[in-house]
Amino acid sequence: MLRIRAGRVHPVTAPSFEDGAVLVGADGRIAAVGPNEQVPAPRGVQSFEFPDAELMPGLVNCHTHLELNQLGGGVQHDEPEFLTWIRRIRELKDATSVEAFYEAAVAGIKDCWSRGVTCVAETGSTGAVMRALHDLGGRGIVYQEVFGPDPAKSADSMRELEAAVLQLRRLATSQLLLGVSPHALYTVSGPLYEAVAAFARLEELPIAVHVAESPDEVRLVRDGAGAFAEALRARGIAIEPGGCSPVAYLVQRGVIRRGTLCIHAIQADAADVELLRSFRATVAHCPRSNAAHRHGLMPLALFQQARVPVGLGTDSVVSVGDLDLWAEAEAAGLRGESALRALTIEGARALGGDTEIGSLEVGKAGDLAVFPFAALRRPPPPPAALLTVVSGRIVHQISGQ
């Protein structure tokens, strides 16, 4: 059992209050939350007191590529040509060992914990983060990527995906989920999208997909033109205009459905937002990555007005250099309580896990973070977490606390 007292407590789904505490039971779930004098202190409980700190739910990072952490020094973050940047990532990945991917995943998870992040939504192709989260006892959802822009090779891509899912599913637990991710419209053919969607329905796997990220992606789908279209034709892959938006195209292919996590969604208009709302899809917003690649501004207000769940993600260190969720909130124009909600309950809702995490409520998982005072009113850089807890287990603690 674990009892944490803090100078200020933020339940998120209820008003914040001074001098409060949270008790996490032996089952890893919140047993009590409230003013300090009202929260029991059972005999033998492990207790912490942080009179000059703020206690809140663990943060939720809705889009990561932690397996790429070791590649950060080999990529120019501000590379103006997105296609050039993508090709460089591919080169670096091809030269990276299985062991290096795993080491990067472990380091990335521990980095997230040091920042108060208790849940990550990883999109990757190596399975390293699934293995690392399993070994470390972390919380998250790992979307196994699949690639294949050539329709003639979609069966080969599906065989690879099915084999990876078979292996990784053995590592799944109640707090570690597996999903699939047909990567993006410039790396996945129409037939492959349809095959992945059918596979996900059959196997009851959640889907994440990069969509509506760049103007060139829009031109590819709508007009069959632009840099992506030219690159695919150079490989002998026929490209025909779709005459619709990337969001509408994925709806037609069966990829966007209830719970589909749409990553980026920058190039989305009111009609696209309505489609996502009607299909009960969700969004991972990565404002600093969007800015780094000069892709534009995601219409956050449209999604909020339509009540489409939007969580924040850091994307990869090869895009923005670090895993700073507070900086993502600031880049999105969110501060104070708005930032806190975006990084906790809204992130949990975007991942479909708001019944388990995202707020301090009795019965929910004991995922907690303690930050120095003024964490919600800070200028950058953000403070490191003093204490991070996943399901009642301390995964990060600043020495001396």
Buried (B, 14 or more C-beta within 10 A) or exposed (E): BBBBBBBBBBBBBEEBBEEBBBBBBEEBBBBBBBEBEEBEBEEEBEBBBBEEBBBBBBBBBBBBBBBBBBBBEBBEBEBEEBBEBBEBBEEBBEEBEEEBBBBBBBBBBBBBBBBBBBBBBBBBBBBBBBBBBBEBEBBBBBBBBBBBBBBEBBEEBBEBBBEBBEEBBEBBEEBBBBBBBBBBBBBBBBBBBBBBBEBBEEBEBBBBBBBBBBBBBBBBBBEBBBBBBEBBEEEEBEBEEBEBBBBBBBBBBBBBBEBBBBBBBBBBEEEBBBBBBEBBBBBBBBBBBBBBBEBBEBBBEBBEEBEBBBBBBBBBBBBBBEBBBBBBBBBBEBBEEBBBBBBBBBBBBBBBBBEBBBBBBEEBBBBBBBBBBEBBEBEEEBBEBBBBBBBBBBBBBBEEE
